[in-house]
């Protein structure tokens, strides 16, 4: 079986979870005997059995072209921002989408809203994003799938190791407005809570990163930068808890690492968090208000937070995730008599 991966955003422009997902899947699928390689748009001789898009295909026509060449077409999509909208906003978006499809067919085709019914499988990391895709874009019930993110087996083992507890909380994220790093740093200063930040900006010249740097006092706001995996695991194992005030997320890898280390969680009270982690025992949700309103809750969280000797919630390895994708590919190919 040969699977071709297609991704619209080059890794050198934006690092993040999609890069981790693609790199991990390519590695683990290869270990399972599946040939997985990037789509070579310039190579008309490239062949495969499955064309796997990460993100919405450019158009329904792209999917049809793939079908004409004998491919099964799979999409893994992140609807993090969309799925974090209120029910009222989602209802309004649904109505606008239906109206646009009825009267502005050419425009909606360019947005590839008509690609969903053409796909052989649409994969989402969490259930509420699949439900959002069905609600807004009519993803067929029998073609929607949930396959979560995972972590490397070595990372799971390393994060489970014992370590003396330090007196700090940790936040691991790209330094960007979506992650609300500045808001969290200001809240930490007002609360008098030691917070260690790990991660990097998309560019050092980003004004938001400069605003964050101005808050670093090496007391309540410490910035360790973009560190090695070993050093990141050390910071996580020594922390009392993990904080992330993102506006939206999809299966956040950093949050999974925190859970692997057994850390309690301090998260935004938004659908990306509340609809995924509400059954987790060691989690506290906070409204994205001003730092002055968040600070007292952060202080209370820090006072009672302690690392547990078990995962905060159950996690998969990337190998287990790859097995689920492999099973999906094989199911699709067996339906047309292709031997993997």
N, C-alpha and C positions, 0 to 999 in steps of 0.2 A: 504494500500500500504506500502510495506517495501522496503527501499532503503539501500544498503550496500555501504559504502564509502571505497575506496582503495587508499592509498597514499604511495609512495615508500620511502619518506624521513621522518624519525621520527622527531617530533617537538623538541625533546631535542637536536637534532643535528643542526637544522637551523630554527630559528623563522622567521616570515615574513608574506607576504600577503596570501600565501596558507593556513597557519594555521588559519589566521583570517577568510578566506573564508569558510573553512571547519567547524570551530566552530560556525560561524554565521549561516550557512545553517542548521546544525544539530539542533540548537536551534529553528530557525524560522520554519523549516519544522515540527518539533514536535508540535509547536503551531498551525500549520495548520492541524494537525491530521495525519501527515505522520510519520511513524516510520523510523527513520534514525539512523544507527549505524555503527561503524567501521567494516570492514571485519575482521573476526576472522579466520586467515589462518589455525589455528590448529583445528578448530571445523567443522567436516564433517557434523554435523547436522544443521548448520546454513542455513536458508532459506531466500529468498527474491524475489522481483519482478524485481528490477533494480539493476545492478551493476554499480556504478559510479566511474570511475577512475579519479583521479586528476593527470594529466600527462599522457603521452603515456603508454598504456598497455605494459607489458613486451614482448608480442609477439602476433601475430595474433591468435596463437593457444589458448592463454588464452581467447580471445574473443569467439572463437568457442566452447571451453569448457563451457563457460557461456551460450551461446545460446543452447547448448545441454541440459543444466539444466533448461531451460525455462526463463532465464534472458533476459531482454533488457539491452544493454550495452551503457552507456553514458560516454563520456570523456570530461572533462574541461582541456584544455591545454593552457599553456603559451608559446608563441613563441617570447618572448620579445627580446632576443638577436638576434635571427635569423631575425625577422622582422625589426630590426633596421639596417640591412646591406644595402649597396647601391644596386641599381638595377643591376649594372654590376656584383656584387658578387652574388646576388640571381640568375641571369641568369647562371653564371658559376656553382653554386651549383645545379641548376636544371639539367644542362647537365650532371654533374658528377653523380647525383642521378639516372638519366635515364640509363646511361651507367652501373653503378654498379648493378642496378636491372636486366639488361639484361645479364650480364656476371658473377656476383658474388651473385647469389641468396641466398646462405647460409649466407653470411655476412650481406646482407640487411635484411634477416629474423631476425637475432640477433639484429639488430637495430630497429626492429618492424616497418619498413616503410610500410610493407604490412598489418598492422593492420587497417589503415584508412578506406579502403573500407568495412571492416567487421563491423565497428561500426554502431549502430543505430542512434547515434547523436554525433556530435562533437561541443563543445561549446567553444567560444572564447569571451574574455572580450571586445575587440575592433575590429572594422571592418578590419583594415589593417592586423591584425594577421590572421583572417579568410581568407582574400585574399591571404596571404602568404602561408597558409596551402593548399589552393586549387592549387596555382601555383606550389608548390614544391612536394606535396604529394597526389595530386588528391583527396582531400576530396570531396565527391559527393555534388553537389549543393544543393540537397534537404535534406541533412543531416547536413549541417553547420548552426550554430545558434550563435547569439550574445546576451549574457546576461552580462550586466556590473556588477561591484562591487557596494556595497552600504555602508551605515553607519547605526549604531544603531539610532533609533528614538530619544533616549535620547541625543545622541551626536549631532544630527542635531539641536535639540532645544537648547542645551547648547552653541554650537558654534555660534548660531544666536544672543545670548545675547549681549547687548551693553557693552562696556568697554572703558575706556580712552586709547588713543593711546600712545604707547611708541615710543622711537626713535631707533628702531632696526628692522632688518629682522630676520626671523626664518627659520631654516632648520630642518626637522624631517626625520631621516633616520638611518638605520643601519650604523655604522662607518666601511665602507668597501670600497675597491678600486672601485667596480662597481658604488658606489654612488658618487665617486670623492669628498669625504669630505675634503681631504687635499687640493685639488685644490681650492675649494670654500673658505676654511679658508685662504689660502694664498692670494687669490684675495681680500677678505675682509680686510686683513691687509694692502695690498697695496692701496686699495681704501679709507681706513679710514672709513669704514662702519661698524657700530656695528652689529654683527651677533650672534644670539643665536642658538646653536646646541643642539638638543634633539635626544636621541637614544643610542644604545649600540652596542659594537662590538660583533662578534660571540664568541670571547674569549678575556679576558683582556690581554693575553700575545701576541696577534697579533702584529707583528712589525708595521703594518699600523696604528693601534690604537695608538701605542706609538709615531709614527711620528706625528699623529694628536695632541696628548696631548702636545707635545713639542711646538705647535703653540698657545696654550691657553694663552692669555695675560689678560683675564678678562676686556678687553676694547673693542677691535674689534672682538676678538674671545672668546666667552663665552660658556662654556659647562655645561649645567644643568643636563646632564646624562639621564638615563632612568627613567622618572617620571611617576606619576600616571596620569590617564586620566584627572582628574580635573585640575592638574597642567599643563598638556599639553594644554588643552583647554584655560587656562589662558594665556599662552605664545602666543598661536595663536591669540586669540582675541585682545591682546595688540600690536601685530606686525603691521608694515606698509606693509609688503609683505612677500612672501614665495619664497625661492630659493632652487632649486634642479638641480644638474648638472650630473645626472645619465647617464651612458652609454646606459642603456636600462631599461625599466619598462613595467609592464602590469597592467593597472588600479590601479596605486599606491594609497594605502589607505591614506597615509599621505597627498598626493596632494588633495585627495577628502576632507579631513578634512580642509585643507587650503581654499578650494573653499567654503566649508560650512560656514567658518568664513568670507567670502567675501574678501579674500586677493588677490591682484594682484600677478602674477606668473612670476618668472625668471627661465627659463628652458633651457635645452640643445637643440641646433638646430639639432635634430636627429629625425628620423621617429616616435619613440615612443611618442614624444611630438608634433612635427609639424603636423603629420597626425591625431592627436586626438584633439588637443586644438587650432588649428590655427584659428578657428572661435570664440574663446573666446576673448572678447574685451580687458580684462586686462591681457595680457600676452606678455612677451618679450622673444625671443629666442636668444641664444648666442652660437657661435662656441666653441667647447672644445679645445681652444688654450691654450697657456701658461697663467699663472695667470696675467702676466703683460698686456696681451691683454684683459682679461676679466674684470680687475679692473675698467677701465674707464666706461664700460657699467654698471657695478654693481653700481658705484657711481651715475650715471644718474638715474638708476632705483630707487635707494633709495631716491633720492631727490624728485621724483614726485610720489612715491608710497604712497597710503593711503587705508585703509580698507574701503570697501563699505558696505552699510546697506542691502545688499542682497547677495545671493550666486553668486559666480563668474561664475558658469555655473550650469544648473539643475542637481540635484542629486536624487538618489533613496535611500530608506531605505532598510535595509537587509530584512525586511518583504516583500517589493515589489519585491526584487530579488528572494526570496524564492518562491513567487507566480509564477514567470516566470518559475523557475525550475519545480515546481509542475505541471504546465500546460504542460510542455514538457514531463514529466514522464507519465502523464495521456494520452496524445496524443499517445505516443508510445505503452502503454499498451492497449488502446482501439483498436488499429489496429489488435490485436490478440485476442480480446474478453475478456481480463482480466478486471474484475471490480475492480477499485482502492479501 
